[in-house]
């Protein structure tokens, strides 16, 4: 039985049963018909996934791993802020007529900074430290740059990663300010699990724990019946994660270097409304 499913079910039950409802408050998000999109939320949800035991992808319903990896490569490898460099249309709503989402996400990771050891962008700094000073407690990325927030079409949701080596294992903490649990939770978990596997392989480590910290984990009002149906399903067996072992350079990974063996998820939830 997939541990990721059990974590997801417990989190959703906690939000639905004990979460704070903002009904009656003046909220920013709106449904496509203009109606305010209210939520039920829990503050500071912390979920832990041991990547040495299983790959954390839901079996309750499918998660499109290839598309999730494509987005993580768009941000961390291409360091792009243009949707024309992405193979899906998930960012189209926040792009301008030229395809730019502003000075957000990959743009921030690609900015070079000066250090004692030289000039690096944030991704190359992580790679340098993991290879040269792996037991440092300062291996952190952060894309929530206040100086550029006014030029971002969407403030970063998943904004910070902290990398920490314990023995032969590389662990990571993903910090997220806000999350639409039904739409994005497992998408983010799966893609950052892949990222941790990638960094582990090219830097000579084993993938350890991914800890996901969500400041505002919420379920939208129109999602509640969908979530209740989803968590009533029976979890399946976690699939085997396969990554091309020949890749030793972070910038050589492509979406074709990853696969799942034995992934048999339940039916997809169709026509999920998205609040903007």
DAHUCOR-V31963 format. One record per backbone hydrogen bond with DSSP energy under -1.0 kcal/mol. NH is the residue of the N-H (numbers start at 1). CO is the residue of the C=O. If there is no record, write none. Layout:
nh;co
NH;CO
NH;CO
This chain:
nh;co
2;236
6;2
7;3
8;4
9;5
10;6
11;7
12;8
13;9
14;10
15;11
16;12
17;13
18;14
19;15
20;41
22;39
25;22
27;25
31;35
34;31
37;29
40;219
41;20
42;217
44;215
45;214
47;212
49;210
51;208
53;50
54;50
57;55
65;63
68;64
69;65
70;66
71;67
72;68
73;69
74;70
75;71
76;72
77;73
78;73
80;74
83;99
85;82
86;83
92;89
94;91
95;92
96;100
99;96
101;81
103;151
104;102
107;104
109;105
110;106
113;120
115;118
118;115
120;113
122;109
125;121
126;122
127;123
128;124
129;125
130;126
131;127
132;128
133;129
136;133
140;138
141;161
143;159
145;143
148;145
151;148
152;149
153;101
159;175
160;175
161;141
162;173
163;139
164;171
166;169
169;166
170;206
171;164
172;209
173;162
174;211
175;160
176;213
177;157
179;216
181;179
181;218
184;180
185;181
188;184
189;185
190;186
191;187
192;188
193;189
194;190
195;191
196;192
197;193
198;194
199;195
200;196
201;197
202;198
203;199
205;200
206;168
208;170
210;49
211;172
212;47
213;174
214;45
215;176
217;42
218;179
219;40
221;38
223;220
227;223
228;224
229;225
230;226
231;227
233;230
240;261
242;259
244;257
247;244
252;249
257;254
258;255
259;242
261;240
266;59
276;30
